[in-house]
Amino acid sequence: MLFSTMRVLALGLLLSAFEIASAAAPKTLGYQGHLADSGGNPITADLSITFRLYDVASGGSALWSEIQPAVQVDGGNMAVELGKVTPLPPNVWGKQLYLGIQISGDSEMAPRPPLTAAPFALRAGGTMKNTIVVSAEGTPIENGTALIAAAATAATTASENQIVSVEMDAGTFDLGNARLDVASFVVLSGKSRGASNITSANPLGTVLFAGHNIGKHFTAINTGQPPDDNHSTFGIGASTPEGTIASYVTLDDVAGDSFGAGTVGGRWGIYMCAIGAITNSLALAQNGNVGIALRADCEPASAFDGGLYINGLSLLVGDSIGGVSGAYLTGGGVWSNITVSVNQTKTSAPDGSFGLRVVPNALNVYGGLIQNAVVTINGNNLAGATTINLIEGLHVNSGASVDVKGIRIKIEGAKARSISGVRVIADNTSPYRVHISDADIYVAGVQDAGQGGGEIVGVRAEGSTPELARTKIKVDCLPGGANFCGGVEQEFQVPPATGMQAGTLDLDQVSIEVGHDAPSDVGSAYSVAFKAVASARVENSTLRVLRSAADEGGACVNTSGGASTNVHIHNSTVEIRSVNANPATNNCALANGGGGNIEFFGGYVDGDSCTSPGSTVCAGVSKRGAGFLANSCP
């Protein structure tokens, strides 16, 4: 009777449950198939079958063979263990193989069914039902081919009711110029971050999850070259096939890296266009035009989509000529235990360099919460003029909703037109007020006067009325700089401005120390601990300015927004000091340089009055300050 293989089950070749440890070659391979006669009728019989392994689809010589004398076939279905009679040779693994099947009395069936991935790649995962284990016994390219085949096989059976897991051994899986697209309801996992490594030179990414996925315990590295500045490449990405926000993608103990030669396009370590979570992971972006370690700014489809939750994420970024960001975030979520390291060594960054950047979206109804973040930006005090526009530790764009509870920002050796530890932007249409508490902000840098006006500040509130509590701010404007040096600076929003956000800027238990260190242009250099242009309240705080021997101007509190500026200071210390024994300009503790009112109630003042006659500002009090101080400051 003539037999033929009518179909092979989804996994085709499965490793026996009696397999030895995953690092060793398998002793047996489980095979499941379906037999029918020439008329297509399923067979039920005990048959003697010869099995052979080839490395070609037809012809060639068998690499291995065995005869199993009594294979039970029931309704066309059979299941055997290859290698049970004749041991499988260890030298056949790591290449594409084909299975020859010959029933006694017939010729070998054609075509030979291929293994869907290199042998010793697709195998049963022990006790898990829907698991494909991908070996790393071959070359990196062979391992990568096996991984792509495994993901394709998983996609054929994965569904909401049947989750399929693809598990990588420790080793390198080189995809060449391909990308690993992981279908929905597929779990991709390795042995650990740094042990199971997926590499690719694809210009649009290394691993992409479609939604409803879990990725864990692996590293994905991309060295591809984006074709132009309108495209970006990533180590790990999550997005629907249409490029919209995906649902429920969880990344745990993964690393997404994007780096390589060239200055074109964007490089993103992790691209999270998805609702989900990232825990205990790392993202790195380097080179290209714009580098972003974590980009997660897709617009949600619905206000009920939720947000992105982070707990434990290290972000490394640098050496991009257009600008860099540690994280570019939007929407709601809790973003905890984030560590950002920015390497700012290029002489150009017209788009700016940011540690954490939070931007709004059309459905920004939940707001974000940043908890226990550390942002470090390191420069190298570049000589000469630069085109570095902005360097900012935390940037909150107009319309974004975020609270910050516990953040440490350290900017050192930086040089740019403007440098800010924190920059918060708002206008009169924004209902969101930014709250920052338990923060430690240190900024040391050079204001690049070659680019024109700018400043170095701890916190810049641009059209915004944020609330700062239990916060320490120290600003050192390094030698060679010029222009404004401030602790907390409130300014009107730059064009296109739409007015000041409603409310009062609050400082409660805030310590500010600020000052120039030998500025290059004393005429334009000015140091201010707190500059206000609208209503503000200072409670239980310390505002201190330390002037250099260069005798630049300065003030602890300066109102510059006109008559509507009102600053209430309660139970606080205000002092300005100069290392110049005989400064040419006054040590202005309280000043209303642009008009407005300052009420000082309780506390301690050390400094001069720098106010025009008849103002409502109380100044010119030295080491005195119990109770309300009237204009005459008795």
C-alpha positions as CSV (number, residue, x, y, z in Angstrom):
1,M,0.0,0.0,0.0
2,L,1.3,3.5,-0.9
3,F,1.4,5.9,2.0
4,S,2.1,9.7,2.0
5,T,2.5,12.3,4.7
6,M,-0.5,14.5,4.5
7,R,0.4,17.0,7.3
8,V,2.8,17.7,10.1
9,L,1.7,19.1,13.4
10,A,2.5,22.7,14.2
11,L,5.8,22.0,16.0
12,G,6.7,19.1,13.8
13,L,9.8,18.1,15.9
14,L,9.6,18.2,19.7
15,L,12.2,17.3,22.2
16,S,11.5,14.4,24.4
17,A,10.7,15.1,28.0
18,F,13.7,12.9,28.8
19,E,16.0,15.4,27.3
20,I,19.2,16.2,29.2
21,A,20.1,19.7,30.3
22,S,19.4,22.4,27.8
23,A,23.1,23.2,27.2
24,A,23.7,19.7,25.8
25,A,22.5,18.2,22.6
26,P,19.2,16.4,22.7
27,K,19.2,12.6,23.1
28,T,15.9,12.1,21.3
29,L,13.5,14.2,19.2
30,G,9.8,13.7,19.4
31,Y,8.0,13.7,16.0
32,Q,4.3,13.8,15.4
33,G,2.8,13.4,11.9
34,H,-0.2,12.2,10.0
35,L,-0.3,9.3,7.5
36,A,-2.8,8.6,4.8
37,D,-3.0,6.3,1.8
38,S,-2.8,7.4,-1.8
39,G,-6.6,8.1,-1.7
40,G,-6.2,10.4,1.3
41,N,-7.7,8.0,3.8
42,P,-6.2,7.9,7.3
43,I,-4.2,4.8,8.2
44,T,-4.6,2.6,11.3
45,A,-1.9,0.0,11.5
46,D,1.5,-1.0,13.1
47,L,4.1,-0.1,10.6
48,S,7.9,-0.6,10.2
49,I,9.3,2.9,9.3
50,T,12.8,4.1,8.5
51,F,13.6,7.6,9.5
52,R,16.6,9.6,8.1
53,L,18.0,13.1,8.6
54,Y,19.4,15.0,5.6
55,D,20.8,18.5,5.1
56,V,19.2,18.8,1.7
57,A,15.5,18.8,0.6
58,S,16.1,16.1,-2.0
59,G,18.9,13.7,-3.0
60,G,22.1,13.7,-0.9
61,S,23.2,11.2,1.7
62,A,21.6,10.6,5.0
63,L,23.4,12.0,8.0
64,W,21.6,9.6,10.3
65,S,19.0,6.8,10.1
66,E,17.1,4.3,12.1
67,I,14.4,1.7,11.7
68,Q,11.5,1.6,14.2
69,P,9.8,-1.8,13.5
70,A,6.4,-1.3,15.1
71,V,5.2,2.3,14.9
72,Q,1.5,2.6,16.0
73,V,-0.6,4.7,13.7
74,D,-4.2,5.3,14.8
75,G,-6.5,7.2,12.5
76,G,-3.5,8.5,10.6
77,N,-1.8,10.0,13.7
78,M,1.6,8.8,14.8
79,A,4.1,9.9,17.4
80,V,7.7,8.6,17.7
81,E,10.9,9.4,19.4
82,L,13.7,9.7,16.9
83,G,17.0,8.5,18.3
84,K,15.4,5.8,20.4
85,V,17.0,3.0,18.3
86,T,20.1,4.7,16.9
87,P,21.5,7.6,18.9
88,L,21.3,11.0,17.3
89,P,24.8,12.2,16.3
90,P,25.9,15.5,18.0
91,N,27.5,16.9,14.8
92,V,24.3,17.4,12.9
93,W,22.9,20.3,15.0
94,G,23.1,23.9,14.0
95,K,22.0,23.5,10.4
96,Q,18.8,23.2,8.4
97,L,17.7,19.5,8.4
98,Y,15.0,17.5,6.5
99,L,13.3,14.3,7.7
100,G,13.2,11.3,5.4
101,I,10.3,8.9,6.1
102,Q,10.1,5.5,4.4
103,I,7.5,2.9,5.3
104,S,8.6,-0.8,4.7
105,G,7.8,-1.8,1.2
106,D,7.6,1.7,-0.2
107,S,10.1,4.3,-1.4
108,E,10.9,7.3,0.7
109,M,8.2,9.9,0.8
110,A,8.5,13.1,-1.0
111,P,8.9,15.9,-0.3
112,R,10.9,15.6,2.9
113,P,9.4,17.7,5.7
114,P,11.9,20.3,6.9
115,L,12.5,21.1,10.5
116,T,10.9,24.6,10.9
117,A,14.2,25.8,12.6
118,A,17.6,24.4,12.9
119,P,17.5,21.1,14.9
120,F,18.2,21.5,18.6
121,A,16.2,24.7,18.3
122,L,12.6,23.8,18.5
123,R,11.9,21.6,21.4
124,A,9.4,21.0,24.2
125,G,9.9,23.0,27.3
126,G,9.6,20.2,29.8
127,T,6.4,20.7,31.8
128,M,5.1,23.7,29.8
129,K,2.5,22.8,27.2
130,N,3.0,25.6,24.6
131,T,6.7,26.3,24.8
132,I,9.3,26.5,22.0
133,V,12.9,26.5,23.2
134,V,15.5,27.9,20.9
135,S,19.0,26.6,21.3
136,A,22.2,28.6,21.0
137,E,24.3,25.6,20.0
138,G,24.8,26.8,16.4
139,T,26.6,29.9,15.0
140,P,25.0,33.3,15.9
141,I,23.5,33.5,12.4
142,E,22.1,30.0,12.7
143,N,20.7,30.7,16.1
144,G,19.1,33.9,14.7
145,T,17.5,32.0,11.9
146,A,16.1,29.5,14.4
147,L,14.7,32.3,16.5
148,I,12.9,33.9,13.6
149,A,11.4,30.5,12.6
150,A,10.4,29.8,16.2
151,A,8.6,33.2,16.4
152,A,6.8,32.5,13.1
153,T,5.8,29.1,14.3
154,A,4.4,30.6,17.6
155,A,2.4,33.1,15.6
156,T,0.5,30.4,13.9
157,T,-1.0,29.0,17.1
158,A,-0.9,31.8,19.6
159,S,-4.2,33.3,20.6
160,E,-6.0,34.8,23.6
161,N,-6.9,31.3,24.7
162,Q,-3.5,29.8,23.9
163,I,-0.4,31.7,25.0
164,V,2.8,30.4,23.4
165,S,6.2,30.9,25.0
166,V,9.4,31.2,22.9
167,E,12.4,30.6,25.2
168,M,16.0,31.3,24.3
169,D,19.0,29.6,25.7
170,A,22.0,31.6,26.7
171,G,24.0,32.8,23.7
172,T,23.9,35.2,20.7
173,F,21.0,35.2,18.2
174,D,22.1,37.2,15.2
175,L,19.2,38.2,13.0
176,G,21.4,39.7,10.3
177,N,19.4,42.5,8.6
178,A,16.1,41.1,9.8
179,R,13.8,42.1,12.6
180,L,12.1,39.8,15.0
181,D,8.4,40.5,14.9
182,V,6.7,38.9,17.9
183,A,3.0,38.3,17.4
184,S,0.3,38.9,20.0
185,F,-0.1,36.4,22.8
186,V,3.5,35.3,22.5
187,V,5.9,35.4,25.4
188,L,9.6,35.9,24.5
189,S,12.1,35.1,27.2
190,G,15.8,34.3,27.6
191,K,18.1,33.2,30.4
192,S,18.9,36.7,31.7
193,R,19.7,40.1,30.5
194,G,23.2,40.0,29.0
195,A,23.1,36.2,28.7
196,S,20.6,35.8,25.9
197,N,21.4,38.4,23.3
198,I,19.5,39.3,20.1
199,T,21.4,41.4,17.5
200,S,20.3,43.0,14.3
201,A,21.4,45.6,11.7
202,N,17.9,46.2,10.6
203,P,17.3,49.9,10.0
204,L,14.0,49.8,11.8
205,G,14.6,47.8,14.9
206,T,15.6,44.5,16.4
207,V,12.6,43.1,18.3
208,L,9.0,44.4,17.9
209,F,6.1,43.3,20.0
210,A,2.6,43.6,18.6
211,G,0.7,43.8,21.8
212,H,-0.5,41.3,24.5
213,N,3.1,40.2,25.0
214,I,5.6,39.6,27.7
215,G,9.4,40.1,27.1
216,K,11.8,39.1,29.7
217,H,15.4,38.1,30.5
218,F,17.2,39.1,27.3
219,T,19.1,41.9,25.5
220,A,18.2,43.3,22.1
221,I,20.9,45.3,20.3
222,N,20.5,47.3,17.1
223,T,23.3,48.6,15.0
224,G,21.3,49.4,11.9
225,Q,21.6,52.7,10.0
226,P,18.3,54.6,9.7
227,P,17.8,55.7,6.0
228,D,17.2,59.4,7.0
229,D,16.3,61.7,9.8
230,N,12.6,60.8,9.4
231,H,13.2,57.3,10.6
232,S,14.5,55.7,13.8
233,T,15.8,52.4,14.9
234,F,15.4,50.7,18.3
235,G,16.6,47.7,20.3
236,I,13.2,46.8,21.7
237,G,9.9,48.2,20.4
238,A,6.2,47.7,21.1
239,S,3.6,48.9,18.6
240,T,0.6,47.6,16.6
241,P,1.4,46.6,13.0
242,E,-0.3,49.9,12.0
243,G,2.1,51.9,14.2
244,T,-0.5,52.8,16.8
245,I,-0.5,52.2,20.5
246,A,-0.5,48.5,21.5
247,S,-2.1,47.0,24.6
248,Y,-0.6,45.2,27.5
249,V,3.1,44.8,26.8
250,T,5.3,43.9,29.8
251,L,9.1,44.1,29.7
252,D,11.0,42.6,32.7
253,D,14.8,42.3,33.0
254,V,15.5,43.3,29.4
255,A,17.9,45.6,27.8
256,G,17.2,47.6,24.6
257,D,20.3,49.1,22.9
258,S,20.6,51.2,19.7
259,F,24.0,52.5,18.6
260,G,26.3,52.4,15.6
261,A,28.1,54.5,13.1
262,G,26.5,57.5,11.4
263,T,24.8,60.7,12.4
264,V,21.5,60.2,10.6
265,G,18.1,59.3,12.1
266,G,16.9,58.6,15.6
267,R,18.2,55.9,17.9
268,W,15.9,54.6,20.6
269,G,16.9,52.0,23.1
270,I,13.3,51.0,24.0
271,Y,10.3,52.3,22.0
272,M,7.2,51.7,24.1
273,C,4.2,52.7,22.0
274,A,2.1,50.5,24.3
275,I,0.1,50.4,27.5
276,G,2.0,48.2,29.9
277,A,4.9,48.0,32.3
278,I,8.7,48.0,32.4
279,T,10.6,46.6,35.4
280,N,14.2,46.1,36.2
281,S,15.4,46.9,32.8
282,L,18.0,49.0,30.8
283,A,17.8,51.2,27.7
284,L,20.7,52.7,25.8
285,A,20.8,55.1,22.8
286,Q,24.0,56.4,21.3
287,N,25.0,58.2,18.0
288,G,22.7,59.2,15.2
289,N,21.0,62.5,15.0
290,V,18.7,62.2,18.0
291,G,19.1,59.6,20.7
292,I,16.4,58.7,23.2
293,A,16.9,55.8,25.6
294,L,13.2,55.3,26.3
295,R,10.6,56.8,23.9
296,A,7.0,56.4,25.2
297,D,4.9,59.2,23.7
298,C,2.2,57.5,21.6
299,E,-1.3,58.9,21.8
300,P,-3.7,56.5,23.6
301,A,-6.8,55.5,21.6
302,S,-9.1,56.0,24.6
303,A,-9.1,57.8,27.9
304,F,-9.5,54.4,29.5
305,D,-6.4,52.8,28.0
306,G,-4.3,53.4,31.1
307,G,-0.7,54.3,31.0
308,L,2.9,53.0,31.3
309,Y,4.2,51.8,34.6
310,I,7.9,51.7,35.4
311,N,9.6,50.3,38.4
312,G,13.4,50.0,38.0
313,L,14.8,51.4,34.8
314,S,18.3,52.6,33.9
315,L,18.6,54.9,30.9
316,L,21.9,55.7,29.2
317,V,22.2,58.2,26.3
318,G,24.8,60.3,24.6
319,D,26.9,61.2,21.5
320,S,24.0,62.2,19.2
321,I,24.6,65.4,17.3
322,G,21.1,66.8,17.3
323,G,20.2,66.1,20.9
324,V,19.4,63.4,23.4
325,S,16.8,62.5,26.0
326,G,16.9,59.8,28.7
327,A,13.1,59.4,28.5
328,Y,10.4,61.0,26.4
329,L,7.1,60.3,28.3
330,T,3.5,61.1,27.8
331,G,0.2,60.1,29.4
332,G,-0.4,58.6,32.8
333,G,1.3,56.1,34.9
334,V,3.7,55.7,37.8
335,W,7.3,56.0,36.9
336,S,9.4,54.8,39.8
337,N,13.1,54.2,40.4
338,I,14.4,55.6,37.2
339,T,18.1,56.3,36.8
340,V,19.2,58.5,33.9
341,S,22.8,59.1,32.7
342,V,23.3,61.6,29.9
343,N,26.7,62.1,28.3
344,Q,26.8,65.6,26.7
345,T,30.1,65.8,24.9
346,K,29.1,66.9,21.5
347,T,29.6,70.5,20.5
348,S,26.1,70.6,18.8
349,A,22.7,69.7,20.1
350,P,20.2,72.1,18.6
351,D,17.3,70.0,19.7
352,G,18.5,70.1,23.3
353,S,19.6,67.5,25.8
354,F,17.1,66.3,28.5
355,G,17.2,63.8,31.3
356,L,13.5,63.2,31.6
357,R,11.0,64.9,29.3
358,V,7.2,64.8,29.9
359,V,4.9,65.9,27.2
360,P,1.0,66.1,27.0
361,N,-1.4,64.2,24.8
362,A,-5.0,64.7,23.8
363,L,-6.3,62.3,26.4
364,N,-3.9,63.2,29.3
365,V,-6.5,62.6,32.0
366,Y,-4.7,60.5,34.5
367,G,-1.4,62.3,34.9
368,G,2.0,60.9,35.7
369,L,3.9,60.3,38.9
370,I,7.7,60.3,39.0
371,Q,9.0,58.6,42.1
372,N,12.6,58.2,43.3
373,A,14.4,59.3,40.1
374,V,18.1,60.1,39.6
375,V,19.2,62.2,36.6
376,T,22.9,62.8,35.9
377,I,24.1,64.9,33.0
378,N,27.8,65.1,32.4
379,G,29.6,67.5,30.1
380,N,33.2,68.4,29.6
381,N,33.2,72.2,29.6
382,L,33.7,72.5,25.9
383,A,36.1,75.2,24.8
384,G,34.8,77.9,22.5
385,A,31.3,78.4,21.2
386,T,28.8,75.6,20.8
387,T,25.4,75.0,19.2
388,I,24.1,73.3,22.2
389,N,20.7,75.0,22.8
390,L,19.3,73.5,26.0
391,I,20.4,71.1,28.7
392,E,17.6,70.2,31.2
393,G,17.4,67.6,33.8
394,L,13.6,67.4,34.0
395,H,11.4,69.1,31.3
396,V,7.6,69.3,31.7
397,N,5.9,70.6,28.7
398,S,2.9,72.8,28.6
399,G,-0.3,70.8,29.2
400,A,1.4,67.8,30.8
401,S,0.2,66.6,34.1
402,V,2.9,65.2,36.5
403,D,3.8,65.1,40.1
404,V,7.4,64.5,41.2
405,K,8.1,62.8,44.6
406,G,11.8,62.3,45.2
407,I,14.2,63.3,42.4
408,R,17.9,63.9,42.4
409,I,19.3,66.0,39.5
410,K,23.0,66.6,39.0
411,I,24.3,68.5,36.0
412,E,28.1,69.0,35.9
413,G,30.5,70.4,33.4
414,A,27.7,71.5,31.1
415,K,27.9,74.3,28.5
416,A,24.9,75.6,26.6
417,R,22.8,78.6,25.8
418,S,20.5,77.7,28.7
419,I,20.8,75.1,31.4
420,S,18.1,74.1,33.8
421,G,17.8,71.5,36.5
422,V,14.0,71.6,36.1
423,R,12.0,73.4,33.5
424,V,8.2,73.6,33.8
425,I,6.1,75.2,31.1
426,A,2.4,76.2,31.3
427,D,0.0,78.9,30.1
428,N,-3.4,80.2,31.1
429,T,-5.2,77.3,29.4
430,S,-3.4,74.6,31.5
431,P,-5.4,73.1,34.4
432,Y,-2.4,71.0,35.5
433,R,-0.1,72.3,38.3
434,V,3.2,70.5,38.7
435,H,4.1,69.5,42.3
436,I,7.8,68.7,43.2
437,S,8.8,67.4,46.6
438,D,11.8,65.9,48.2
439,A,14.1,67.0,45.4
440,D,17.9,67.6,45.3
441,I,19.0,69.7,42.4
442,Y,22.6,70.6,41.6
443,V,23.6,72.5,38.5
444,A,27.1,73.5,37.6
445,G,27.8,74.8,34.1
446,V,28.8,77.6,31.7
447,Q,26.3,79.8,30.0
448,D,27.4,80.0,26.4
449,A,27.2,83.7,25.8
450,G,28.3,83.2,22.2
451,Q,24.7,82.1,21.4
452,G,23.3,85.2,23.0
453,G,21.1,85.6,26.0
454,G,20.4,82.6,28.2
455,E,20.7,81.4,31.8
456,I,21.7,78.7,34.2
457,V,19.0,78.0,36.8
458,G,17.9,75.3,39.2
459,V,14.2,75.5,38.4
460,R,12.7,77.6,35.5
461,A,9.0,78.1,35.8
462,E,8.0,79.4,32.4
463,G,4.5,80.8,32.6
464,S,4.0,78.2,35.3
465,T,3.1,78.3,39.0
466,P,4.6,75.0,40.4
467,E,4.7,74.0,44.0
468,L,8.1,73.0,45.4
469,A,8.4,71.4,48.9
470,R,11.3,70.0,50.8
471,T,13.7,70.8,48.0
472,K,17.4,71.7,47.9
473,I,18.7,73.7,45.0
474,K,22.4,74.6,44.4
475,V,23.6,76.4,41.3
476,D,27.2,77.1,40.5
477,C,27.7,79.3,37.4
478,L,31.2,78.3,36.4
479,P,34.0,80.6,35.2
480,G,33.8,81.8,31.6
481,G,30.0,82.2,31.6
482,A,27.8,85.2,31.5
483,N,24.1,86.2,31.9
484,F,21.6,85.1,34.4
485,C,22.4,82.7,37.2
486,G,19.4,81.7,39.3
487,G,17.9,79.3,41.8
488,V,14.2,79.5,41.0
489,E,13.3,81.7,38.1
490,Q,9.7,82.5,37.1
491,E,9.3,83.9,33.6
492,F,6.5,84.6,31.2
493,Q,6.1,81.9,28.6
494,V,8.3,82.6,25.5
495,P,6.4,83.1,22.3
496,P,3.9,81.9,21.3
497,A,2.8,82.9,24.8
498,T,-0.8,82.6,25.9
499,G,-0.6,84.1,29.4
500,M,0.4,83.0,32.9
501,Q,-1.0,79.9,34.5
502,A,-3.5,80.7,37.3
503,G,-2.4,80.2,40.9
504,T,0.5,81.1,43.2
505,L,4.0,79.7,42.9
506,D,4.8,78.1,46.2
507,L,8.2,77.4,47.9
508,D,7.9,75.5,51.2
509,Q,11.0,74.2,53.0
510,V,13.2,75.0,50.0
511,S,16.9,75.7,50.3
512,I,18.5,77.7,47.5
513,E,22.1,78.7,47.1
514,V,23.3,80.3,43.9
515,G,26.1,82.4,42.5
516,H,28.5,83.1,39.7
517,D,32.1,82.0,40.0
518,A,34.2,84.7,38.1
519,P,31.8,85.5,35.3
520,S,33.4,86.5,31.9
521,D,31.0,89.4,31.5
522,V,30.2,91.2,34.8
523,G,28.0,93.7,33.0
524,S,25.5,91.0,31.9
525,A,26.0,88.5,34.8
526,Y,23.4,88.5,37.5
527,S,22.7,86.1,40.4
528,V,19.2,85.7,41.9
529,A,18.0,83.1,44.3
530,F,14.3,83.6,43.5
531,K,13.0,85.7,40.6
532,A,9.2,86.2,40.4
533,V,6.9,87.7,37.8
534,A,3.5,86.9,39.4
535,S,2.1,85.9,42.8
536,A,4.4,83.8,44.9
537,R,4.7,82.5,48.4
538,V,7.9,81.5,50.2
539,E,7.5,79.6,53.5
540,N,10.1,78.1,55.9
541,S,12.9,78.5,53.3
542,T,16.4,79.7,52.9
543,L,17.4,81.9,50.0
544,R,21.1,82.6,49.7
545,V,23.3,84.3,47.0
546,L,27.1,84.1,47.0
547,R,28.7,86.7,44.9
548,S,32.2,86.4,43.5
549,A,35.1,88.8,43.6
550,A,34.1,89.9,40.1
551,D,31.4,92.0,41.8
552,E,28.5,90.9,39.5
553,G,25.0,92.1,40.4
554,G,22.7,90.0,42.5
555,A,19.6,89.7,44.7
556,C,18.0,87.0,46.9
557,V,14.5,87.9,45.9
558,N,13.7,90.0,42.8
559,T,10.3,91.0,41.4
560,S,10.4,91.8,37.7
561,G,6.9,91.3,36.4
562,G,5.5,94.7,37.1
563,A,3.1,96.0,39.6
564,S,1.1,92.8,39.7
565,T,4.0,90.8,41.1
566,N,3.4,90.0,44.8
567,V,5.8,87.9,46.9
568,H,4.9,86.9,50.4
569,I,7.9,85.6,52.5
570,H,7.2,84.0,55.9
571,N,9.6,82.5,58.4
572,S,12.5,82.4,56.0
573,T,16.1,83.3,55.8
574,V,17.2,85.7,53.1
575,E,20.9,86.6,52.8
576,I,23.4,87.7,50.2
577,R,27.1,87.5,50.7
578,S,30.1,88.7,48.6
579,V,33.8,87.7,48.8
580,N,34.6,91.3,47.7
581,A,35.1,93.3,50.8
582,N,34.0,96.5,49.1
583,P,31.5,95.6,46.3
584,A,30.7,98.4,43.9
585,T,27.0,97.3,43.8
586,N,24.7,96.7,46.7
587,N,24.1,93.2,48.2
588,C,20.4,93.2,47.5
589,A,18.6,90.9,49.8
590,L,15.2,92.0,48.6
591,A,14.7,93.9,45.4
592,N,11.8,95.0,43.2
593,G,13.8,95.7,40.1
594,G,10.8,95.5,37.8
595,G,8.2,96.7,40.3
596,G,5.8,94.8,42.5
597,N,5.5,94.1,46.2
598,I,7.5,92.0,48.6
599,E,6.1,91.2,52.1
600,F,8.6,89.9,54.6
601,F,7.0,88.5,57.7
602,G,9.2,86.9,60.3
603,G,12.5,85.2,59.7
604,Y,15.9,86.7,59.0
605,V,17.3,89.2,56.5
606,D,20.9,90.0,55.8
607,G,21.5,92.4,52.9
608,D,20.7,95.8,51.5
609,S,17.6,97.4,50.1
610,C,17.6,97.7,46.3
611,T,14.2,99.4,45.9
612,S,12.9,102.7,44.7
613,P,11.5,105.1,47.2
614,G,7.8,104.7,48.2
615,S,7.6,101.0,47.2
616,T,5.8,98.6,49.4
617,V,8.9,96.4,49.6
618,C,10.7,96.0,52.9
619,A,14.5,95.8,52.5
620,G,17.6,97.3,53.9
621,V,17.4,95.3,57.1
622,S,20.6,93.6,58.3
623,K,20.3,90.7,60.6
624,R,16.8,91.5,61.7
625,G,13.4,90.2,60.9
626,A,10.8,89.5,63.7
627,G,7.2,90.2,62.7
628,F,5.9,92.2,59.8
629,L,8.4,94.8,58.5
630,A,6.9,98.1,57.3
631,N,8.4,100.2,54.6
632,S,10.7,102.0,57.0
633,C,12.0,98.6,58.3
634,P,12.6,99.8,61.9
